[in-house]
Amino acid sequence: MTTKYASVYLIIKTMLSKESKIINVGIAEIVAAKSPNILRTTLGSCVGVVLYQPDLKIGAISHIMLAKDTMGRDKLKNPGKYGETALPKLLKMMEDEGCKPGTYFARIFGAASMFKNITSAFLNNIGESNTAIVREFLAEKKIPIIAEDVGGHEGRTISLYLDDGRILLKKSGIEKYLYKVR
């Protein structure tokens, strides 16, 4: 292992407690967990909605693929796939974990235009549609969006550290931590 990678490995290792477990959130999944776990997902045109309750150290990620089920046939079978069904389920999961409405905050990520060389209006607007439904829903529920990194043409990987709510955002080969939780 080179010195550069050895030091990065050491930093990551010290940031994880022995009890920490990385839980990957796949496309169309919604996962809630408690500290000391870490929730991680990778986003392209999908939007990742992160909720975090700092006092209880509970958080959740919803990996939304599309805003709505336009045909109306799939949302009951795959509620995590669509913003219209995933977002209410996300809130219910937070409440089931003991979080009261008004005590947690949102951050949103992803929604990139990943299909810039394709002339399909639908494919080029997936990220925008996903972001719009998330913003509308969160505003209606009076859940503040305290941070976001959406749009552009790059995918992202986000990791939610439930011990303190920080997000590790990886985009375009650059990593940065976002610490705002309230």
Secondary structure, DSSP 8 states (H G I E B T S, - for coil): --HHHHHHHHHHHHHS-TT--EEE--TT-EEEEETT-EEEEEESSSEEEEEEETTTTEEEEEEE-BS--TTSSSTTT-GGGBHHHHHHHHHHHHHHTT--TTS-EEEEEE-----TTS--HHHHTHHHHHHHHHHHHHHHTT--EEEEEE-SS--EEEEEETTT--EEEEETTEEEEE----
